[in-house]
Amino acid sequence: MVKQRLSLHYQVSGSGAPLIMLHGNGEDLSIFNELTESLNPYFTVYCIDSRNHGQSPHHQPISYPLMTDDLIHFINTLNLEKPYVLGFSDGGIVALMTAMKEPKLIEKMILCGVNYHYRGLDKTLRLAMKRQNQIKPDPLIELMLKAPKIKKSALRKCQTPALLIVGDKDVILPQHTLKLHRYLPQSKLLILKDETHDSYVVNQTTLLPHLIAYLKKS
């Protein structure tokens, strides 16, 4: 069966090494507006609308493997050589799965508020999403309720350097993030005090010094 290749909507700005930005579930590339502007002097920034989000094609099947294939196709189509990838929430899951599927494709990745298994989300939140989805089914909510389910053995094989960033008030369980850090052999962990799941990402420049310090370090 031939896999469907989507032409994703994206914006490009700045100059320097390529840096791809991937938003979370139910969002679009505009969440990175503030951060992108601050990153433009250092990187060529590619902000992408994921399938069924923003101005990319809607009414498509959606899964993390499909979005992973979308990112691989995007990188190869634009001939981006060893880009950096920053992924927030679902975008981080896609970045991680891309690094696992194509180990030589990404130079470094920054994973913000990422879970490798759906049970890594706060249980109260999962129950609320489940009730909401029963009342009004939503493929995006369904995605978070049933996936991802990445195996520990697969995570241990991932050699792409990764900076894990999480707020200390995140909906990702603290022990889950610590496990992900232990499983990824080339990972570093940064816990941001008094930050929630998205407070340091959406239209913020909070990440700027951390990103520059990590990505510019050889």
C-alpha positions as CSV (number, residue, x, y, z in Angstrom):
1,M,0.0,0.0,0.0
2,V,1.4,3.4,-1.0
3,K,1.5,5.8,2.0
4,Q,-0.2,9.2,1.6
5,R,2.3,12.1,1.5
6,L,0.7,15.3,2.6
7,S,1.9,18.8,1.7
8,L,2.0,20.4,5.1
9,H,1.6,24.2,5.6
10,Y,4.7,25.7,7.1
11,Q,6.5,29.1,7.6
12,V,10.2,29.7,7.3
13,S,12.2,32.6,8.7
14,G,15.6,33.5,10.0
15,S,19.1,32.3,8.9
16,G,21.5,29.7,10.1
17,A,21.3,26.0,10.8
18,P,17.8,24.5,10.2
19,L,15.5,24.2,13.3
20,I,12.0,22.6,12.9
21,M,9.3,23.5,15.4
22,L,6.4,21.1,16.0
23,H,3.3,22.2,18.0
24,G,1.1,20.1,20.2
25,N,-2.4,18.5,19.9
26,G,-5.1,20.9,18.8
27,E,-2.8,23.8,18.2
28,D,-1.0,25.3,15.2
29,L,2.4,26.8,14.4
30,S,1.3,30.2,15.8
31,I,2.1,29.1,19.4
32,F,5.8,29.6,18.5
33,N,5.4,33.2,17.2
34,E,7.3,34.9,20.0
35,L,10.0,32.2,20.3
36,T,10.5,32.1,16.5
37,E,11.1,35.8,16.3
38,S,13.8,35.5,19.0
39,L,15.4,32.5,17.3
40,N,15.6,34.0,13.8
41,P,19.1,35.6,14.3
42,Y,20.5,32.1,15.2
43,F,18.6,29.6,13.1
44,T,16.5,29.1,9.9
45,V,13.3,28.2,11.7
46,Y,10.7,26.0,10.0
47,C,7.3,26.0,11.8
48,I,4.9,23.3,10.6
49,D,1.2,22.8,11.0
50,S,0.7,19.1,11.6
51,R,-1.9,17.2,9.6
52,N,-5.5,18.0,10.7
53,H,-4.1,21.2,12.3
54,G,-3.9,24.8,11.3
55,Q,-3.7,25.3,7.5
56,S,-2.5,21.8,6.7
57,P,-4.9,19.3,5.1
58,H,-7.8,18.3,7.4
59,H,-10.1,15.3,7.5
60,Q,-7.1,13.0,7.1
61,P,-6.4,9.8,9.2
62,I,-4.2,10.8,12.1
63,S,-1.7,8.9,14.2
64,Y,1.7,9.4,15.6
65,P,3.3,7.1,13.0
66,L,1.6,9.0,10.2
67,M,2.8,12.3,11.6
68,T,6.3,10.8,11.9
69,D,6.2,9.9,8.3
70,D,5.0,13.5,7.5
71,L,8.1,14.9,9.3
72,I,10.5,12.5,7.5
73,H,8.9,13.4,4.2
74,F,9.2,17.2,5.0
75,I,12.9,17.0,5.9
76,N,13.7,14.9,2.8
77,T,11.6,17.0,0.4
78,L,13.3,20.3,1.6
79,N,16.7,18.6,1.6
80,L,17.3,19.7,5.2
81,E,20.7,18.4,6.4
82,K,20.7,17.2,10.0
83,P,18.1,19.7,11.3
84,Y,17.5,20.4,14.9
85,V,13.9,19.6,16.0
86,L,11.9,21.2,18.8
87,G,8.7,19.4,19.6
88,F,6.1,20.4,22.2
89,S,3.7,17.7,23.6
90,D,2.5,15.7,20.6
91,G,5.1,17.5,18.5
92,G,7.7,16.1,20.8
93,I,6.3,12.6,20.5
94,V,6.7,12.9,16.7
95,A,10.2,14.2,17.0
96,L,11.1,11.3,19.3
97,M,9.6,8.7,17.0
98,T,11.3,10.3,14.0
99,A,14.7,10.0,15.7
100,M,13.9,6.3,16.5
101,K,12.8,5.5,12.9
102,E,15.5,7.5,11.1
103,P,18.5,7.6,13.5
104,K,20.7,9.7,11.2
105,L,18.1,12.3,10.2
106,I,18.1,14.7,13.2
107,E,21.1,16.4,14.7
108,K,19.6,17.2,18.1
109,M,16.1,17.4,19.5
110,I,14.4,19.4,22.2
111,L,11.4,17.5,23.7
112,C,9.0,19.7,25.7
113,G,6.3,18.1,27.9
114,V,6.6,14.7,26.2
115,N,5.2,11.4,27.2
116,Y,6.3,8.1,25.7
117,H,3.1,6.3,26.9
118,Y,-0.4,7.6,27.2
119,R,-0.4,6.6,30.9
120,G,2.3,9.2,31.4
121,L,-0.5,11.8,31.5
122,D,-2.1,12.8,34.8
123,K,-4.9,10.4,35.5
124,T,-7.4,13.1,36.4
125,L,-6.8,14.7,33.0
126,R,-7.1,11.4,31.2
127,L,-10.5,10.8,32.9
128,A,-11.7,14.2,31.9
129,M,-10.6,13.7,28.3
130,K,-12.3,10.3,28.3
131,R,-15.6,11.8,29.5
132,Q,-15.4,14.7,27.0
133,N,-14.7,12.2,24.1
134,Q,-17.7,10.1,25.1
135,I,-20.0,13.1,24.8
136,K,-18.4,14.5,21.6
137,P,-15.9,12.1,19.9
138,D,-12.8,13.8,18.7
139,P,-10.0,12.0,16.8
140,L,-7.4,14.3,18.4
141,I,-8.6,13.5,21.9
142,E,-8.8,9.8,21.0
143,L,-5.2,10.0,19.9
144,M,-4.0,11.1,23.3
145,L,-6.2,8.5,25.1
146,K,-4.7,5.5,23.3
147,A,-1.2,6.5,22.2
148,P,1.7,6.6,22.2
149,K,2.9,3.2,23.5
150,I,6.6,3.4,22.9
151,K,8.6,0.4,24.3
152,K,11.4,1.0,26.8
153,S,13.7,-1.2,24.7
154,A,13.2,1.0,21.7
155,L,13.9,4.2,23.7
156,R,17.2,2.7,24.9
157,K,18.4,2.3,21.3
158,C,17.8,5.9,20.5
159,Q,21.1,7.7,20.2
160,T,19.9,11.1,19.0
161,P,20.9,13.7,21.6
162,A,17.9,15.1,23.4
163,L,17.1,17.9,25.9
164,L,14.0,17.0,27.9
165,I,12.2,20.0,29.2
166,V,9.2,19.9,31.6
167,G,7.5,22.2,34.0
168,D,7.3,21.1,37.6
169,K,3.5,21.6,37.4
170,D,3.2,19.7,34.1
171,V,0.3,17.3,33.3
172,I,3.1,14.8,32.4
173,L,3.7,12.8,35.6
174,P,7.2,13.6,37.1
175,Q,8.1,9.9,37.4
176,H,7.2,9.4,33.8
177,T,9.6,12.2,32.7
178,L,12.4,10.8,34.9
179,K,11.9,7.3,33.3
180,L,12.1,8.8,29.8
181,H,15.3,10.6,30.8
182,R,16.8,7.3,32.1
183,Y,15.8,5.3,29.0
184,L,17.2,7.8,26.5
185,P,21.0,7.3,26.6
186,Q,21.9,10.7,25.2
187,S,19.4,12.8,27.1
188,K,19.6,15.8,29.4
189,L,16.8,16.9,31.7
190,L,15.7,20.4,32.5
191,I,12.8,21.0,35.0
192,L,11.4,24.5,34.9
193,K,10.1,25.8,38.3
194,D,6.5,27.0,38.6
195,E,5.8,26.1,34.9
196,T,2.8,24.1,33.7
197,H,2.5,22.0,30.5
198,D,2.5,24.9,28.1
199,S,3.2,28.1,30.1
200,Y,6.8,28.2,29.0
201,V,6.1,27.4,25.3
202,V,3.0,29.2,24.0
203,N,4.0,32.6,22.8
204,Q,6.9,32.8,25.2
205,T,10.6,33.4,25.0
206,T,11.3,31.5,28.2
207,L,13.1,28.7,26.3
208,L,15.4,30.9,24.3
209,P,18.5,30.8,26.5
210,H,18.2,27.1,27.2
211,L,17.8,26.3,23.4
212,I,20.7,28.4,22.3
213,A,23.0,27.0,25.0
214,Y,22.0,23.4,24.1
215,L,22.0,23.6,20.4
216,K,25.1,25.7,20.0
217,K,27.1,23.5,22.2
218,S,29.2,21.1,20.1
